[in-house]
């Protein structure tokens, strides 16, 4: 019996309609529709600020739904810009809501940081993801610096090296999800 396609939850750290990160995720979703079921999660901008020490009953419904989606997914694909040399606040807030849960523990996560520079955000995201127990690999994280010169406004990855790097990341990520 053939195995079902892996379920991937895709999260963009860029929330504007013109976000290169959203466009990259949409391009990946389109290109890998035969290889995985990808759900684009776009509600992180609607999360209230994280508050530690609240009970499960006090956790906002939107956050509970997010945590259930993370739990149901075989893997998580995050694509994020860098804002002021750091993680976008909405993405950091969403990840903070997962701190008191185990939904990211040993969950395969692929990370693409696509920004003007991106090194600091990439480093910070890897640290946060490790802290919440995500399963990370050097083969499933990628930094695309100078994104505006490598991705078209439509989301097509025009730089051959970046395109190959995304293909390698997805090949490694999907292989990990199938095992």
N, C-alpha and C positions, 0 to 999 in steps of 0.2 A: 504494500500500500504506500503510495507516494506521501511524503511528509508535506504538511501544509506550509505555505509561505510564512516566513518569519514576520511577526508584527513589530513594526518600528514606530515609536512615538517621536516625532520630529518637533523640536522646540527652537524657535528663533529668539535670540537675545535682542535683535532689532525689531521694533514693533511698528515702525512707520510703514505705510503702504509702499514706499519707495526703497525699503531696506534691501540692500544687496544680499543680506543673509537670508531673508525670506525668499528672495528670488533664487538663490543657490539651492535652498531646500526644495523649492518647487521644481527646479530643473532636475534635481536628483530623484525626486518622486516620479517625475515623468519618465526619466531614463531607466528607472529600476522597477517600474510597475509590474513587470513579469517576475521579478525576483523577491519582492517583499510587499506586504501590505503596509503602507505608510499613512499614518494619521498625523495631520498637521495640527498641533496644539497651539492655539493662538489666544488663549485667555489670560496669560500671565499679567498683562497690563491691568486686569480687573481685580487682582488679588489685593486684599487689605495688607497693610504692613504686618510683617511677621511679629508675633508676640510670644516670647518663651513662657513656659509654665502654664499654658492654658490647657484645659481638659479637652478630651476628644469631643465631648458634647458642645464645647465652645468653639471648636474649629469651624471656620466658615465652610459652607457647603461646597463652594467653588474649589476650595483647597482640597477637601475630601475627594471630590471628583477627580482632580488632578492626580492625587496620590493613588487613586484606584487605576487611573490610566497608566501611570508609571508601573504599577504592580502587574497589570495585565500584559504589558508590552514585553516582547522577548528582548528588546534592546531600545536604547534611547540615542537619537542623533541630535546633537546640539550644534547650531551654527550661530556664532555671535560676533558682533563688532566689539570694538574697544572704545570706551568713552572715558576721556580724561585718564588714560593709562590704566584703566581698570575694567571690571565687569559691569555691564549695564545694570542699573539698580533693579529693574523689574526682574531680570534673570536671577540675580543674587537673592532677591526676596523670595522668588519661587523655590529656589534650592534650599533656602533657610527653612521653609515650611516643611521640608523633608527631613530635617535634622533629628527630630524626635521619633521618626519612623524607621523602618528597615527597608523601605521600598527600593532604595538604590543599592542596598547591600548585595554585592556580587552581581549586580545588573550590568551587562555589557553596555558601555557608553562609547560612542564615537563623537569626537569633538572637532569641529572646524571653527577656527577663529579667522574671520575675513575682515580686514581692517586696513587703514592706512599704514599702520605699523603692526600693532596687535600683540607684540611680545609680552607685555605686562599682563594684559587681559588673559592671554593664553595660559601663562604661568599661574595666574590667580585661579582661573577656572579649573585647571588640573588639580591644584591644591584643594579647592572646595570639593570637587568631585571625589578625590581620594578620602577626604575627611568624612564624607557621607557614605563611604564604602563602595562607591562605583567600581566596576571592573574595567580598568583602563589598560591600554596597550600602546606602545610606541607606534604600532602599525595602524592604529585607529584614532590618531589625532594629527591634525594638520593645521599649520599656520599659513594663511595666504596674506602676505603683506602687499600693499599697493593694489588693493582689490579693484579700485576704479579703473585701473589699466589692464585688468585681467578678466573682468566680467562685464558683459554688456549691460545696458540698462534693462534689457529684457531677461537677464539672468543667465544668458549663455556664457559658459566659461570659454573665453576666447584665447587665453594663454595656453599653449600646448603643454607646458610643464605642469601648470596648475590643473589642467584637465586630466592629465595622466595621474597626478597625485590624488585627485578626488576618486578616480576610477580604482586606484590601488587601495585607498582607504575603504571604499565600499566593498571591494572584493574581499578584503581582510575581515571587515565587519560582518558581512553576510556569512562568510565561512565560519566565523566565531559563533554566530547565531544558530547555524545549522548543526553544530556539534554539541 
